[in-house]
Amino acid sequence: MTHPSPSSSQPLRVGVVGLGYAGTTHLTSFLGIPGVEVVALAGKETDRLASLGAAHQIPHLVEDWQDLVALPDVDVVSVATPNVLHAPVSLAALRAGKHVFCEKPLALTAAEAREMVDASRSANRVLEVAFNYRRRADVRFARSYIETEGIGRIYHARASWKRRAGIPGLRSWFTSPTLAGGGALIDLGPHVLDSLLYLMGEPRVVAVSAVTHGELGRAGYGAMNRQEQMASDTGLFEVEDLASALLRLEDGSSVAFEISWAGHTVDDEDISIELLGVDAGIRLFVPRYKTDDTLRIYRDQAGVNLTIAPEVHVAGSEHPTVIAEFVDIVRSGDWSGHHGEFALHRTEVLDACYRSAAEGREVVL
Ligand SMILES: NC(=O)c1ccc[n+]([C@@H]2O[C@H](COP(=O)([O-])OP(=O)(O)OC[C@H]3O[C@@H](n4cnc5c(N)ncnc54)[C@H](O)[C@@H]3O)[C@@H](O)[C@H]2O)c1
C-alpha cells in the first residue's frame, strides 16, 4: 500500500530521544539530509540538551521522552535510549502516528519485538532499526559478489565479535539485566547477526544451542575504561561477557556464533564473518574498526588456490547511510516490509539464545 509522501516543500520533522553517542549520531545524520528538520530533542543531561538545542536551533527541548512523543508537529521519532526504553518509546510513538527509527536491539525480548511490529503494521507507520554495520561497503560488496558471482550453497558460517577488554561500563545501564536485557550478546550480537543473515540471503534460524559466561566481568576485569576496572567490586556484574551458540538454519546450514566483551586473548577487538560456500568462501575480518583491506574471497581455480583481495574502502560510521535510507522509505510512501520484520527475527534468535543458555538445551524457534 502506498501513501502520499511529504513533498520536498514539506519538511520531515524529527524528534530524537537520547543525547549519548547514538543520539548525537542520529541528530547529526538527520541534520545532514535536505528537507529534514530536527524539531525536538529529549534527554536527561540538561546541560547537553541545552547546548545541542542551541547549536542546532531545535525548538522543543524536553527531559522525558513522553513529552517529545506527545508533540503534534513531530513526524518521526528516533530512539537512542538505553535498550529497556526502545519498546515503550517506539510503541507510544507508533500509536501516536509517528514513524520510528530505533537503535539496536529492537527490544529486550521477542515478545516485546512482536508487539512493536504489530503496532507498526496497525498504525501503518515505518519501524526501522539502526543496522549500520550491514551498510559497510565491504559487507555490501560481499553481498553483491554472492549475488553476481556466487559462492555456491553456504553450508556453514562462523560469525563473531570479540574484545579483549571491552565491557562498556561496569556500572552503567549496559551491564544491568533490567536496563539492557543482557550483556555482550544483546549489545554486539544484533549487528553480527544482521550482517550475517543479510549476507546469507535472509535464511530463517530454526534452532539455537547457546551458552553464556560472565566470569571476567564478575571478577571486576574487562572494562573498556581501565580506571573503572580498578574501582569495581565483584558481584555487581549480572550479565554475560561471552556468549557462544550453534545456530541451525532452515536450509540445513549452520552458524558458529560467538560474541564477547572480554577475554584473556590476543586481539583487542575484531569482528569476523566467514562464509563457507560449496564453490567459494568469503571472509570479512575487521580488527579495531578497520576500514580497508577487510575482505578476502577464496576459490579453487583448476586445482590452484585463488585468493581475491577486493579493494573496498569503508566510510567509517554508517549511521548517515542507514538514516538516509530510512528517510527515503518514509518519503516513498511504500512502507510494506518496513515494519521491523528483519529486526524481529534477529531479536527472536537472541531471545532464543538466552533461553537456551538458561535452560541448558537447544531451543527451537
Ligand atoms: N548502532 C550502533 O552502532 C550503536 C552504537 C552505540 C549505541 N547504540 C545503541 O544506542 C542506544 C543508546 O546508546 P548510547 O551509548 O548512546 O547510550 P547513552 O547512555 O550514552 O545515552 C542514552 C541517552 O538516553 C537518555 N534517556 C534515558 N532515559 C530517558 C528518558 N526517560 N527520557 C529521555 N531520554 C532518556 C539519556 O539521557 C541519554 O542521553 C543503545 O540501545 C545502544 O545499544 C548503537
The ligand as a MOL file (V3000), in Angstrom:
LIG
                    3D

  0  0  0     0  0            999 V3000
M  V30 BEGIN CTAB
M  V30 COUNTS 44 48 0 0 0
M  V30 BEGIN ATOM
M  V30 1 N 24.1320 1.2020 16.0860 0
M  V30 2 C 25.2650 1.3890 16.7480 0
M  V30 3 O 26.3470 1.2320 16.2020 0
M  V30 4 C 25.1920 1.8220 18.1850 0
M  V30 5 C 26.3110 2.4000 18.8240 0
M  V30 6 C 26.1790 2.7970 20.1630 0
M  V30 7 C 24.9900 2.5950 20.8480 0
M  V30 8 N 23.9320 2.0120 20.2030 0 CHG=1
M  V30 9 C 22.6500 1.8240 20.9040 0
M  V30 10 O 22.0950 3.1060 21.1450 0
M  V30 11 C 21.4060 3.1180 22.3820 0
M  V30 12 C 21.9610 4.2260 23.2560 0
M  V30 13 O 23.3230 4.0010 23.4890 0
M  V30 14 P 24.2980 5.1890 23.9740 0
M  V30 15 O 25.6640 4.6190 24.0160 0
M  V30 16 O 24.0620 6.4090 23.1790 0 CHG=-1
M  V30 17 O 23.7460 5.3750 25.4820 0
M  V30 18 P 23.8980 6.5910 26.4680 0
M  V30 19 O 23.7180 6.0580 27.8350 0
M  V30 20 O 25.1590 7.3490 26.1680 0
M  V30 21 O 22.6750 7.5620 26.1000 0
M  V30 22 C 21.3570 7.2510 26.4440 0
M  V30 23 C 20.5140 8.5100 26.3900 0
M  V30 24 O 19.1560 8.1770 26.7140 0
M  V30 25 C 18.6200 9.2160 27.5260 0
M  V30 26 N 17.4820 8.7980 28.3230 0
M  V30 27 C 17.4500 7.8410 29.2960 0
M  V30 28 N 16.2220 7.7900 29.8430 0
M  V30 29 C 15.4620 8.7210 29.2190 0
M  V30 30 C 14.1120 9.1730 29.3570 0
M  V30 31 N 13.2790 8.6260 30.2620 0
M  V30 32 N 13.6680 10.1680 28.5420 0
M  V30 33 C 14.5060 10.7300 27.6490 0
M  V30 34 N 15.7890 10.3530 27.4590 0
M  V30 35 C 16.2730 9.3730 28.2490 0
M  V30 36 C 19.7840 9.6060 28.4150 0
M  V30 37 O 19.5420 10.8810 28.9940 0
M  V30 38 C 20.9430 9.5920 27.4210 0
M  V30 39 O 21.0650 10.8340 26.7850 0
M  V30 40 C 21.5470 1.7240 22.9630 0
M  V30 41 O 20.4130 0.9640 22.6840 0
M  V30 42 C 22.7630 1.1520 22.2480 0
M  V30 43 O 22.6780 -0.2630 22.1030 0
M  V30 44 C 24.0260 1.6430 18.9040 0
M  V30 END ATOM
M  V30 BEGIN BOND
M  V30 1 1 1 2
M  V30 2 2 2 3
M  V30 3 1 2 4
M  V30 4 1 4 5
M  V30 5 2 4 44
M  V30 6 2 5 6
M  V30 7 1 6 7
M  V30 8 2 7 8
M  V30 9 1 8 9
M  V30 10 1 8 44
M  V30 11 1 9 10
M  V30 12 1 9 42
M  V30 13 1 10 11
M  V30 14 1 11 12
M  V30 15 1 11 40
M  V30 16 1 12 13
M  V30 17 1 13 14
M  V30 18 2 14 15
M  V30 19 1 14 16
M  V30 20 1 14 17
M  V30 21 1 17 18
M  V30 22 2 18 19
M  V30 23 1 18 20
M  V30 24 1 18 21
M  V30 25 1 21 22
M  V30 26 1 22 23
M  V30 27 1 23 24
M  V30 28 1 23 38
M  V30 29 1 24 25
M  V30 30 1 25 26
M  V30 31 1 25 36
M  V30 32 1 26 27
M  V30 33 1 26 35
M  V30 34 2 27 28
M  V30 35 1 28 29
M  V30 36 1 29 30
M  V30 37 2 29 35
M  V30 38 1 30 31
M  V30 39 2 30 32
M  V30 40 1 32 33
M  V30 41 2 33 34
M  V30 42 1 34 35
M  V30 43 1 36 37
M  V30 44 1 36 38
M  V30 45 1 38 39
M  V30 46 1 40 41
M  V30 47 1 40 42
M  V30 48 1 42 43
M  V30 END BOND
M  V30 END CTAB
M  END
